[in-house]
Amino acid sequence: MKRSRINQVIRDMEALAKEQGFSLPPFCSWTPEEWASKGPECDEIRDNMLGWDITDYGLGRFDEVGFALVTIRNGNLKMPVYKKPYAEKILMLYPGQTAPLHYHWSKMEDIINRGGNDIDITVYNGAEDGSLLDTDVTVVTDGVKRVVPAGTKIRLTPGESITITQYLYHDFVTQTEGGPVLLGEVSMCNDDENDNRFYEEMGRFPEIEEDEPPYRYLCTEYPRAKEE
């Protein structure tokens, strides 16, 4: 994925968040030059991968399969110094863009439509071996429980949410008409390196072609803490 495209996506998401009245935390606007001076006081941001995350899943088809997100807060199950048992993200998908079918072994989350376009979320029960189960799925949307057939698309309009439990396969499909969608995610601790089971094998983070300097660092790119 070209750095120039990543830079543009970040600018687009900054604009969408502002349009929807969602203020991002200060570290989201730090430049690479500012990061060069940050010391160990910022280790929670580094260690818990807070900040920008733009991915095409290594497929090279970002406009079709991909998303942009910001991890706003997160705990860390591998580092007991960070005691938060919860995480929060904000995500953006462009019209017609999808995020692939996957489940989580450990994380339970709520996905909230924070504004903009509608979003469809396809649901299946998943097995421990990663297969899809052709069984009815129990879902909860904004506190209301219902049972739907496998493969049902649950549409979330702005303000609506769905609870995603462990082993519940889900994807994201934005409407082709209208603008981008801003989603929220409130969850248990997030571990993107170890807790994503994609139905089709793929990566999680992009390979980057450096065709221009970074506008913002991604959460995987922060420099080590400056020695005091």
DOKEGU-866356 format. One record per residue: residue number from 1; residue in three letters; x negated, y negated, z of N, C-alpha, C in turn. Coordinates in Angstrom, 1 decimal. Each point is the difference from the previous one (the first is absolute). Layout:
<atoms>
[atom NUM 'ala' [X Y Z] [X Y Z] [X Y Z]];
...
</atoms>
This chain:
<atoms>
[atom 1 'met' [-0.9 1.2 0.0] [0.9 -1.2 0.0] [-0.9 -1.2 0.0]];
[atom 2 'lys' [0.3 -1.0 -0.9] [-0.9 -1.1 -0.1] [0.2 -1.0 1.2]];
[atom 3 'arg' [-1.1 -0.6 0.5] [0.1 -0.9 1.1] [0.9 -1.2 -0.3]];
[atom 4 'ser' [-0.1 -0.4 -1.3] [0.9 -1.1 -0.4] [1.5 0.3 0.2]];
[atom 5 'arg' [0.4 1.2 -0.2] [1.4 0.4 0.2] [0.3 0.1 1.5]];
[atom 6 'ile' [-0.9 0.5 0.7] [0.2 0.0 1.5] [0.1 -1.4 0.5]];
[atom 7 'asn' [-0.8 -0.9 -0.4] [0.1 -1.4 0.4] [1.3 -0.6 -0.3]];
[atom 8 'gln' [0.5 0.3 -1.2] [1.3 -0.6 -0.4] [1.1 0.6 0.8]];
[atom 9 'val' [0.0 1.3 0.3] [1.0 0.7 0.8] [0.1 -0.6 1.4]];
[atom 10 'ile' [-1.2 -0.3 0.6] [0.0 -0.6 1.3] [0.6 -1.4 0.0]];
[atom 11 'arg' [-0.3 -0.8 -1.0] [0.6 -1.3 -0.2] [1.5 0.1 -0.1]];
[atom 12 'asp' [0.5 1.0 -0.8] [1.4 0.2 -0.2] [0.7 0.3 1.3]];
[atom 13 'met' [-0.7 0.9 0.8] [0.7 0.4 1.2] [0.0 -1.1 1.0]];
[atom 14 'glu' [-1.1 -0.8 0.1] [0.0 -1.2 0.8] [1.2 -0.9 -0.3]];
[atom 15 'ala' [0.2 -0.2 -1.3] [1.1 -0.9 -0.5] [1.4 0.6 0.4]];
[atom 16 'leu' [0.1 1.4 -0.2] [1.3 0.6 0.4] [0.3 -0.1 1.4]];
[atom 17 'ala' [-1.0 0.3 0.9] [0.2 -0.1 1.4] [0.4 -1.4 0.4]];
[atom 18 'lys' [-0.6 -1.0 -0.6] [0.4 -1.4 0.3] [1.4 -0.3 -0.4]];
[atom 19 'glu' [0.3 0.5 -1.2] [1.4 -0.2 -0.5] [1.0 0.6 0.9]];
[atom 20 'gln' [-0.3 1.2 0.6] [1.0 0.7 0.8] [-0.1 -0.5 1.5]];
[atom 21 'gly' [-0.9 -0.9 0.3] [-0.1 -0.6 1.3] [-0.7 0.9 1.0]];
[atom 22 'phe' [-0.9 0.9 -0.6] [-0.8 0.9 0.9] [-1.4 -0.5 0.1]];
[atom 23 'ser' [-0.5 -0.4 1.2] [-1.3 -0.6 0.1] [-1.0 1.1 0.3]];
[atom 24 'leu' [-1.1 0.1 -0.8] [-1.0 1.0 0.2] [-1.0 -0.4 1.1]];
[atom 25 'pro' [-0.7 0.9 0.7] [-0.9 -0.3 1.1] [-1.2 -0.7 -0.6]];
[atom 26 'pro' [-0.8 -0.8 0.9] [-1.1 -0.8 -0.5] [-1.1 0.8 -0.8]];
[atom 27 'phe' [-0.3 1.3 0.4] [-1.0 0.7 -0.6] [0.3 0.3 -1.5]];
[atom 28 'cys' [1.2 -0.1 -0.4] [0.4 0.3 -1.4] [-0.6 -1.1 -0.9]];
[atom 29 'ser' [-0.3 -1.2 0.5] [-0.4 -1.1 -0.8] [-1.5 -0.2 0.1]];
[atom 30 'trp' [-0.8 0.8 0.8] [-1.4 -0.1 0.1] [-0.7 0.3 -1.4]];
[atom 31 'thr' [-0.9 -0.8 -0.4] [-0.7 0.2 -1.2] [-1.2 1.0 0.2]];
[atom 32 'pro' [-0.6 0.6 -1.0] [-1.2 0.7 0.2] [-1.1 -0.8 0.7]];
[atom 33 'glu' [-0.1 -1.3 -0.3] [-1.0 -0.8 0.6] [0.2 -0.1 1.5]];
[atom 34 'glu' [1.3 -0.1 0.4] [0.3 -0.1 1.4] [-0.2 1.3 0.7]];
[atom 35 'trp' [0.2 1.1 -0.6] [-0.2 1.3 0.5] [-1.5 0.3 0.4]];
[atom 36 'ala' [-0.9 -0.7 -0.8] [-1.4 0.2 0.2] [-0.4 -0.5 1.4]];
[atom 37 'ser' [0.7 -0.9 0.6] [-0.3 -0.5 1.3] [0.7 0.6 1.2]];
[atom 38 'lys' [0.9 1.0 -0.3] [0.8 0.6 1.0] [-0.8 1.0 0.8]];
[atom 39 'gly' [0.1 -0.1 1.4] [-0.7 1.0 0.8] [0.9 1.1 0.6]];
[atom 40 'pro' [-0.5 0.6 1.1] [0.8 1.2 0.5] [1.3 -0.4 0.6]];
[atom 41 'glu' [0.3 -1.3 0.2] [1.3 -0.4 0.5] [1.1 0.4 -1.0]];
[atom 42 'cys' [-0.4 0.3 -1.3] [1.0 0.4 -1.0] [0.0 1.5 -0.3]];
[atom 43 'asp' [-0.6 0.8 0.9] [-0.1 1.4 -0.3] [1.3 0.7 -0.1]];
[atom 44 'glu' [1.0 -0.5 0.7] [1.4 0.6 -0.1] [0.5 0.0 -1.4]];
[atom 45 'ile' [-0.3 -1.1 -0.7] [0.4 -0.2 -1.4] [-0.7 1.0 -0.8]];
[atom 46 'arg' [-1.3 0.1 0.2] [-0.8 1.0 -0.8] [0.3 1.4 0.3]];
[atom 47 'asp' [0.0 0.4 1.3] [0.2 1.4 0.3] [1.4 0.5 -0.3]];
[atom 48 'asn' [1.0 -0.8 0.0] [1.4 0.5 -0.2] [0.5 -0.4 -1.4]];
[atom 49 'met' [-0.9 -0.5 -0.8] [0.3 -0.2 -1.4] [1.2 -1.0 -0.2]];
[atom 50 'leu' [0.0 -1.0 0.8] [1.0 -1.1 -0.2] [-0.4 -0.8 -1.2]];
[atom 51 'gly' [1.1 -0.6 -0.6] [-0.3 -0.9 -1.1] [0.5 0.6 -1.4]];
[atom 52 'trp' [-0.6 -0.5 -1.0] [0.5 0.3 -1.4] [-0.4 1.4 -0.5]];
[atom 53 'asp' [1.0 0.6 -0.7] [-0.2 1.4 -0.5] [0.8 0.0 -1.3]];
[atom 54 'ile' [-0.7 -0.1 -1.1] [0.6 0.1 -1.4] [-0.5 1.3 -0.6]];
[atom 55 'thr' [1.0 0.8 -0.5] [-0.5 1.3 -0.5] [0.8 0.4 -1.2]];
[atom 56 'asp' [-0.7 0.7 -0.9] [0.6 0.7 -1.1] [-0.1 1.5 0.1]];
[atom 57 'tyr' [-0.4 0.5 1.2] [-0.2 1.4 0.4] [-1.0 0.7 -0.9]];
[atom 58 'gly' [-0.9 -0.8 -0.6] [-1.0 0.5 -0.8] [0.5 0.5 -1.4]];
[atom 59 'leu' [1.2 -0.4 -0.3] [0.6 0.5 -1.3] [-0.2 -1.0 -1.1]];
[atom 60 'gly' [-0.4 -1.2 0.3] [-0.3 -1.0 -1.1] [1.3 -0.5 -0.6]];
[atom 61 'arg' [1.2 0.1 0.6] [1.2 -0.4 -0.6] [0.8 -0.9 1.1]];
[atom 62 'phe' [-0.7 -1.0 0.5] [0.6 -0.7 1.1] [1.4 -0.6 -0.3]];
[atom 63 'asp' [0.2 -0.6 -1.2] [1.3 -0.6 -0.3] [1.1 1.1 0.0]];
[atom 64 'glu' [-0.3 1.2 -0.1] [1.0 1.1 0.0] [0.0 0.7 1.4]];
[atom 65 'val' [-1.2 0.3 0.5] [-0.1 0.8 1.3] [-1.0 -0.8 0.9]];
[atom 66 'gly' [0.5 -0.6 1.0] [-0.9 -0.7 0.9] [0.8 -0.9 1.0]];
[atom 67 'phe' [-0.7 -0.6 0.9] [0.7 -1.1 0.8] [-1.1 -0.8 0.7]];
[atom 68 'ala' [0.5 -1.1 0.5] [-0.8 -0.9 0.8] [0.5 0.0 1.5]];
[atom 69 'leu' [-0.9 0.0 0.9] [0.5 -0.1 1.4] [-1.0 -0.7 0.9]];
[atom 70 'val' [0.5 -0.4 1.1] [-0.9 -0.6 1.1] [0.4 0.8 1.3]];
[atom 71 'thr' [-1.1 0.6 0.6] [0.2 0.5 1.3] [-0.2 -1.1 1.0]];
[atom 72 'ile' [1.1 -0.3 0.8] [0.0 -1.2 0.9] [-0.5 0.4 1.4]];
[atom 73 'arg' [0.3 1.2 0.4] [-0.4 0.5 1.3] [0.0 1.5 0.0]];
[atom 74 'asn' [-0.9 0.6 0.8] [-0.2 1.5 -0.1] [-0.8 0.4 1.2]];
[atom 75 'gly' [0.4 1.2 0.6] [-0.8 0.7 1.0] [-1.0 0.9 -0.7]];
[atom 76 'asn' [-0.7 0.8 0.8] [-1.0 0.9 -0.6] [-0.1 1.3 0.8]];
[atom 77 'leu' [0.5 1.1 -0.5] [0.0 1.2 0.8] [-1.4 0.6 0.2]];
[atom 78 'lys' [-1.0 -0.4 -0.9] [-1.4 0.5 0.2] [-0.8 -0.9 0.9]];
[atom 79 'met' [0.4 -1.2 0.3] [-0.7 -0.9 0.8] [0.8 -0.5 1.2]];
[atom 80 'pro' [-0.1 0.7 1.2] [0.9 -0.3 1.1] [0.0 -1.4 0.5]];
[atom 81 'val' [-1.1 -0.8 -0.4] [0.0 -1.4 0.5] [1.1 -0.8 -0.5]];
[atom 82 'tyr' [0.6 0.5 -1.2] [1.2 -0.7 -0.5] [1.2 0.8 0.4]];
[atom 83 'lys' [0.8 -0.6 0.9] [1.1 0.7 0.7] [1.4 -0.2 -0.7]];
[atom 84 'lys' [0.1 -0.8 -1.0] [1.3 -0.2 -0.6] [0.5 1.4 -0.6]];
[atom 85 'pro' [1.2 0.4 0.3] [0.6 1.2 -0.5] [0.8 -0.3 -1.3]];
[atom 86 'tyr' [-0.1 -1.2 -0.6] [0.9 -0.4 -1.0] [-0.8 -0.7 -1.1]];
[atom 87 'ala' [0.6 -0.2 -1.2] [-0.6 -0.8 -1.1] [1.1 -0.8 -0.7]];
[atom 88 'glu' [-0.4 -1.0 -0.7] [0.9 -0.8 -0.8] [-0.6 -0.3 -1.3]];
[atom 89 'lys' [0.7 0.1 -1.1] [-0.5 -0.4 -1.4] [1.1 -0.9 -0.7]];
[atom 90 'ile' [-0.5 -0.7 -1.0] [0.9 -0.6 -0.9] [-0.5 0.4 -1.4]];
[atom 91 'leu' [0.9 0.4 -0.9] [-0.3 0.5 -1.3] [0.6 -0.8 -1.1]];
[atom 92 'met' [-0.5 0.1 -1.2] [0.6 -0.6 -1.2] [-0.1 1.0 -1.2]];
[atom 93 'leu' [1.1 0.1 -0.7] [0.0 0.7 -1.3] [0.6 -0.9 -1.0]];
[atom 94 'tyr' [-0.6 0.1 -1.2] [0.6 -0.8 -1.1] [1.2 0.7 -0.6]];
[atom 95 'pro' [0.8 -0.7 -0.8] [1.1 0.6 -0.7] [-0.4 1.2 -0.8]];
[atom 96 'gly' [0.7 1.2 0.1] [-0.3 1.2 -0.7] [-1.2 0.8 0.6]];
[atom 97 'gln' [-0.7 -0.5 1.0] [-1.2 0.7 0.5] [0.5 1.0 1.0]];
[atom 98 'thr' [-0.8 1.1 0.1] [0.4 1.1 0.9] [-1.2 0.3 0.9]];
[atom 99 'ala' [0.2 0.6 1.2] [-1.0 0.6 0.8] [0.3 1.5 0.1]];
[atom 100 'pro' [-1.0 0.8 -0.1] [0.3 1.5 -0.2] [0.6 0.7 1.2]];
[atom 101 'leu' [0.6 1.1 -0.3] [0.6 0.9 1.0] [-1.0 0.5 1.0]];
[atom 102 'his' [0.3 -0.2 1.3] [-1.0 0.5 1.0] [0.7 0.1 1.4]];
[atom 103 'tyr' [-0.6 0.7 0.9] [0.5 0.1 1.4] [-1.2 -0.2 0.9]];
[atom 104 'his' [0.3 -0.2 1.3] [-1.0 -0.1 1.0] [0.2 1.1 1.0]];
[atom 105 'trp' [-1.1 0.6 0.4] [0.0 1.1 1.1] [0.3 -0.6 1.4]];
[atom 106 'ser' [-0.6 -1.2 0.2] [0.1 -0.5 1.4] [0.9 -1.3 0.1]];
[atom 107 'lys' [0.0 -0.8 -1.0] [0.6 -1.3 0.2] [1.5 0.0 -0.3]];
[atom 108 'met' [0.7 -0.7 0.9] [1.4 -0.3 -0.3] [0.2 -1.5 -0.2]];
[atom 109 'glu' [0.8 -0.4 -0.9] [0.0 -1.4 -0.4] [1.4 -0.5 -0.4]];
[atom 110 'asp' [0.3 -1.2 0.1] [1.1 -0.7 -0.6] [-0.4 -0.8 -1.1]];
[atom 111 'ile' [0.6 0.1 -1.2] [-0.2 -0.9 -1.1] [1.1 -1.0 -0.1]];
[atom 112 'ile' [-0.3 -1.3 -0.1] [1.0 -1.0 0.0] [-0.2 -0.9 -1.2]];
[atom 113 'asn' [1.1 -0.2 -0.7] [0.0 -1.0 -1.1] [0.1 -1.4 0.6]];
[atom 114 'arg' [-1.2 -0.7 -0.1] [-0.1 -1.3 0.6] [0.5 -1.1 -1.0]];
[atom 115 'gly' [0.2 0.3 -1.3] [0.6 -1.0 -0.9] [-0.5 0.2 -1.4]];
[atom 116 'gly' [0.6 -0.7 -0.9] [-0.3 0.1 -1.4] [0.9 1.0 -0.7]];
[atom 117 'asn' [-0.6 1.0 -0.7] [0.8 0.9 -0.7] [0.5 1.2 0.8]];
[atom 118 'asp' [0.8 0.8 -0.6] [0.4 1.3 0.7] [-1.1 1.0 -0.2]];
[atom 119 'ile' [0.0 1.1 0.8] [-0.9 1.1 -0.1] [0.7 1.3 0.2]];
[atom 120 'asp' [-0.3 1.0 -0.8] [0.5 1.3 0.2] [-1.0 0.9 0.6]];
[atom 121 'ile' [0.4 0.8 1.0] [-1.0 1.0 0.6] [0.6 1.4 -0.1]];
[atom 122 'thr' [-0.7 0.8 -0.8] [0.4 1.4 -0.2] [-0.4 0.9 1.2]];
[atom 123 'val' [0.9 0.8 0.4] [-0.3 0.8 1.2] [0.1 1.5 -0.2]];
[atom 124 'tyr' [-0.9 0.8 0.5] [0.0 1.5 0.0] [-0.6 0.4 1.3]];
[atom 125 'asn' [0.5 1.1 0.5] [-0.7 0.7 1.1] [-1.3 0.6 -0.6]];
[atom 126 'gly' [-1.1 0.0 0.8] [-1.2 0.6 -0.4] [-0.4 1.1 0.9]];
[atom 127 'ala' [-0.7 1.0 -0.6] [-0.5 1.1 0.7] [-1.5 -0.2 0.4]];
[atom 128 'glu' [-0.4 0.8 1.0] [-1.4 -0.1 0.5] [-1.0 0.2 -1.2]];
[atom 129 'asp' [0.3 0.8 -1.0] [-0.9 0.3 -1.1] [0.1 -1.1 -1.1]];
[atom 130 'gly' [0.8 -1.0 0.3] [0.1 -1.2 -1.0] [1.1 0.2 -1.0]];
[atom 131 'ser' [0.7 1.1 0.0] [1.1 0.2 -1.0] [1.2 -0.8 0.4]];
[atom 132 'leu' [0.9 -0.3 -1.1] [1.2 -0.6 0.3] [1.1 1.0 0.3]];
[atom 133 'leu' [0.8 -0.3 1.0] [1.1 1.0 0.3] [1.3 -0.5 -0.6]];
[atom 134 'asp' [0.7 0.9 -0.5] [1.3 -0.3 -0.6] [1.1 0.1 1.0]];
[atom 135 'thr' [-0.1 -0.8 1.1] [0.9 0.0 1.1] [0.5 -1.4 0.2]];
[atom 136 'asp' [1.2 0.0 0.6] [0.6 -1.4 0.3] [-0.9 -0.7 1.0]];
[atom 137 'val' [-0.1 -1.3 -0.2] [-0.8 -0.9 0.8] [0.8 -0.9 0.9]];
[atom 138 'thr' [-0.4 0.0 1.3] [0.6 -0.9 1.0] [-0.8 -1.3 0.0]];
[atom 139 'val' [0.7 -1.1 -0.3] [-0.7 -1.3 0.0] [0.8 -0.9 0.9]];
[atom 140 'val' [-0.7 -1.0 0.6] [0.6 -1.0 0.8] [-0.4 -1.4 -0.6]];
[atom 141 'thr' [1.1 -0.7 -0.4] [-0.2 -1.4 -0.5] [0.7 -1.0 0.9]];
[atom 142 'asp' [-0.9 -0.8 0.6] [0.5 -1.0 0.9] [0.9 0.6 1.1]];
[atom 143 'gly' [-0.4 1.1 0.6] [0.7 0.6 1.1] [1.1 0.9 -0.4]];
[atom 144 'val' [0.3 0.1 -1.3] [1.1 0.9 -0.4] [-0.5 1.2 -0.7]];
[atom 145 'lys' [0.3 1.2 0.6] [-0.5 1.3 -0.5] [1.0 0.5 -1.1]];
[atom 146 'arg' [-0.7 0.6 -1.0] [0.8 0.7 -1.0] [-0.8 1.1 -0.6]];
[atom 147 'val' [0.7 0.9 -0.7] [-0.7 1.2 -0.6] [0.2 -0.1 -1.5]];
[atom 148 'val' [-1.1 0.1 -0.7] [0.0 -0.2 -1.5] [-0.7 1.1 -0.7]];
[atom 149 'pro' [0.3 0.3 -1.2] [-0.7 1.1 -0.7] [-1.4 -0.3 -0.3]];
[atom 150 'ala' [-0.9 1.0 -0.1] [-1.4 -0.2 -0.4] [-0.1 -0.8 -1.3]];
[atom 151 'gly' [-0.9 -1.0 0.0] [-0.2 -0.8 -1.1] [0.9 -1.2 -0.1]];
[atom 152 'thr' [0.8 -0.3 1.0] [0.8 -1.2 0.0] [-0.8 -1.2 0.1]];
[atom 153 'lys' [0.4 -1.1 -0.8] [-0.7 -1.3 0.1] [0.8 -0.8 0.9]];
[atom 154 'ile' [-0.6 -0.5 1.1] [0.6 -0.9 1.0] [-0.3 -1.4 -0.4]];
[atom 155 'arg' [0.9 -0.8 -0.3] [-0.2 -1.4 -0.4] [0.0 -0.9 1.2]];
[atom 156 'leu' [-1.1 -0.8 0.1] [0.0 -1.0 1.1] [0.0 -1.4 -0.6]];
[atom 157 'thr' [1.1 -0.8 0.3] [0.1 -1.4 -0.3] [-0.7 -0.8 1.1]];
[atom 158 'pro' [-0.3 -1.3 -0.3] [-0.6 -0.8 1.0] [0.6 0.1 1.4]];
[atom 159 'gly' [-0.8 0.3 1.0] [0.5 0.1 1.4] [0.3 1.5 0.4]];
[atom 160 'glu' [0.1 0.9 -0.9] [0.3 1.4 0.3] [-1.3 0.8 0.2]];
[atom 161 'ser' [0.1 1.1 0.8] [-1.2 0.8 0.3] [0.4 1.5 0.0]];
[atom 162 'ile' [-1.1 0.8 0.0] [0.1 1.4 0.1] [-1.0 0.5 0.9]];
[atom 163 'thr' [0.3 1.1 0.8] [-1.0 0.6 0.9] [-0.6 1.2 -0.7]];
[atom 164 'ile' [-1.3 0.1 -0.1] [-0.7 1.1 -0.6] [-0.7 0.8 1.0]];
[atom 165 'thr' [0.5 1.2 0.2] [-0.6 0.9 1.0] [-1.1 0.9 -0.6]];
[atom 166 'gln' [-0.8 0.7 0.9] [-1.1 0.8 -0.5] [0.6 1.1 -1.0]];
[atom 167 'tyr' [-0.8 0.3 -1.0] [0.3 1.0 -1.0] [1.1 -0.4 -0.9]];
[atom 168 'leu' [0.5 -1.3 0.0] [1.0 -0.4 -0.9] [-0.6 -0.7 -1.2]];
[atom 169 'tyr' [0.0 0.7 -1.1] [-0.5 -0.5 -1.2] [0.8 -1.3 -0.4]];
[atom 170 'his' [-0.8 -1.0 -0.5] [0.7 -1.3 -0.4] [-0.9 -0.7 -1.0]];
[atom 171 'asp' [0.6 -0.7 -0.9] [-0.7 -0.9 -0.9] [0.7 -1.3 0.0]];
[atom 172 'phe' [-0.5 -0.9 -0.8] [0.5 -1.4 -0.2] [0.2 -0.2 -1.5]];
[atom 173 'val' [1.2 -0.5 -0.4] [0.3 -0.3 -1.4] [0.7 -1.4 0.0]];
[atom 174 'thr' [-0.7 -1.0 -0.5] [0.6 -1.3 -0.1] [0.8 -0.2 -1.2]];
[atom 175 'gln' [1.1 -0.8 0.1] [0.8 -0.2 -1.1] [-0.8 -0.7 -1.2]];
[atom 176 'thr' [0.4 0.3 -1.2] [-0.7 -0.6 -1.1] [0.4 -1.5 -0.3]];
[atom 177 'glu' [1.2 -0.3 0.4] [0.6 -1.3 -0.1] [-0.3 -0.8 1.3]];
[atom 178 'gly' [-0.2 -1.3 -0.1] [-0.3 -0.8 1.2] [-1.4 -0.1 0.3]];
[atom 179 'gly' [-0.4 -0.6 1.1] [-1.4 -0.2 0.4] [-0.5 1.1 0.8]];
[atom 180 'pro' [-1.2 -0.3 0.6] [-0.6 1.0 0.9] [0.8 0.1 1.3]];
[atom 181 'val' [-0.3 1.1 0.8] [0.6 0.2 1.3] [-1.0 -0.1 1.1]];
[atom 182 'leu' [0.4 -0.5 1.1] [-0.9 -0.1 1.2] [0.6 1.0 1.0]];
[atom 183 'leu' [-0.8 1.0 0.4] [0.4 1.0 0.9] [-0.7 -0.2 1.3]];
[atom 184 'gly' [0.6 0.4 1.1] [-0.7 0.1 1.3] [-0.1 1.5 0.4]];
[atom 185 'glu' [-1.0 0.3 0.8] [-0.1 1.3 0.5] [-0.4 -0.1 1.5]];
[atom 186 'val' [0.8 0.6 0.9] [-0.3 0.1 1.4] [-0.1 1.5 0.3]];
[atom 187 'ser' [-1.1 0.3 0.6] [-0.3 1.5 0.1] [-0.9 0.3 1.3]];
[atom 188 'met' [-0.2 1.3 0.1] [-1.0 0.5 1.0] [-1.4 -0.4 -0.7]];
[atom 189 'cys' [-1.0 0.3 0.8] [-1.4 -0.3 -0.5] [-0.1 0.5 -1.5]];
[atom 190 'asn' [-0.7 -0.8 -0.8] [-0.2 0.3 -1.4] [-1.4 0.5 -0.2]];
[atom 191 'asp' [-0.1 1.1 -0.8] [-1.3 0.5 -0.4] [0.0 0.4 -1.4]];
[atom 192 'asp' [-0.3 -0.9 -0.9] [0.1 0.2 -1.5] [-1.0 1.0 -0.5]];
[atom 193 'glu' [-1.1 0.2 0.8] [-1.0 0.9 -0.5] [0.3 1.5 0.2]];
[atom 194 'asn' [0.9 0.2 1.0] [0.3 1.4 0.4] [1.5 0.4 0.1]];
[atom 195 'asp' [0.9 -0.9 -0.2] [1.4 0.3 0.3] [0.9 -0.2 -1.2]];
[atom 196 'asn' [-0.5 0.1 -1.2] [0.9 -0.1 -1.2] [-0.1 1.4 -0.7]];
[atom 197 'arg' [1.1 0.6 -0.2] [0.1 1.2 -0.8] [0.8 -0.4 -1.3]];
[atom 198 'phe' [-0.8 -0.2 -1.1] [0.6 -0.3 -1.3] [0.5 1.3 -0.7]];
[atom 199 'tyr' [1.2 -0.1 -0.6] [0.5 1.2 -0.6] [-0.9 0.4 -1.2]];
[atom 200 'glu' [-0.4 -1.0 -0.8] [-1.0 0.2 -1.1] [-1.3 -0.5 0.5]];
[atom 201 'glu' [-1.1 0.7 -0.2] [-1.3 -0.3 0.5] [-0.5 -1.3 -0.6]];
[atom 202 'met' [-0.4 -0.9 0.9] [-0.5 -1.3 -0.4] [-0.8 -0.6 1.1]];
[atom 203 'gly' [-0.7 -1.1 -0.3] [-0.7 -0.7 1.1] [0.9 -1.0 0.7]];
[atom 204 'arg' [-0.6 -0.7 0.9] [0.7 -1.0 0.8] [-0.5 -1.4 -0.3]];
[atom 205 'phe' [-1.3 -0.2 -0.3] [-0.6 -1.3 -0.2] [-0.5 -0.1 -1.4]];
[atom 206 'pro' [-0.1 -1.2 -0.6] [-0.4 -0.1 -1.4] [-1.5 0.0 -0.2]];
[atom 207 'glu' [-0.4 0.3 -1.2] [-1.4 -0.3 -0.4] [0.1 -1.4 -0.7]];
[atom 208 'ile' [-1.0 -0.8 0.4] [0.1 -1.4 -0.3] [-1.0 -0.4 -1.1]];
[atom 209 'glu' [0.4 -0.6 -1.1] [-0.9 -0.6 -1.0] [-0.2 -1.5 0.4]];
[atom 210 'glu' [-1.2 -0.3 0.3] [-0.3 -1.4 0.4] [-0.2 -0.9 -1.1]];
[atom 211 'asp' [1.1 -0.6 -0.5] [-0.1 -0.9 -1.2] [0.1 -1.5 0.5]];
[atom 212 'glu' [0.2 -0.2 1.3] [-0.1 -1.3 0.6] [-0.1 0.1 1.5]];
[atom 213 'pro' [-0.4 -1.1 0.7] [-0.2 0.2 1.4] [1.3 0.2 0.8]];
[atom 214 'pro' [0.0 0.7 1.1] [1.2 0.2 0.8] [0.6 -1.3 0.5]];
[atom 215 'tyr' [1.3 -0.1 -0.1] [0.7 -1.1 0.6] [0.2 0.2 1.5]];
[atom 216 'arg' [0.4 1.2 0.4] [0.0 0.5 1.4] [-0.6 1.4 0.0]];
[atom 217 'tyr' [-0.6 0.4 1.1] [-0.5 1.3 0.2] [1.2 0.9 0.2]];
[atom 218 'leu' [-0.1 1.2 -0.5] [1.0 1.1 0.3] [-0.4 0.6 1.4]];
[atom 219 'cys' [0.9 0.7 0.6] [-0.3 0.5 1.4] [-1.1 1.0 0.0]];
[atom 220 'thr' [-0.4 0.5 -1.1] [-1.1 1.0 -0.1] [-1.3 -0.7 -0.3]];
[atom 221 'glu' [-0.1 -1.3 0.0] [-1.2 -0.7 -0.5] [-0.6 -0.9 1.0]];
[atom 222 'tyr' [0.5 -0.1 1.2] [-0.6 -1.0 0.9] [-1.4 0.3 0.3]];
[atom 223 'pro' [-0.9 -1.1 0.1] [-1.4 0.2 0.4] [0.0 0.3 1.5]];
[atom 224 'arg' [-1.1 0.7 0.4] [-0.2 0.3 1.4] [-0.1 -1.3 0.8]];
[atom 225 'ala' [0.2 0.1 1.3] [0.0 -1.2 0.8] [-1.4 -0.7 0.0]];
[atom 226 'lys' [0.1 -1.3 -0.1] [-1.3 -0.7 0.0] [-0.6 0.1 1.4]];
[atom 227 'glu' [-1.3 0.3 0.1] [-0.7 0.1 1.3] [0.0 -1.3 0.7]];
[atom 228 'glu' [0.3 0.0 1.3] [0.0 -1.3 0.7] [-1.4 -0.2 0.6]];
</atoms>
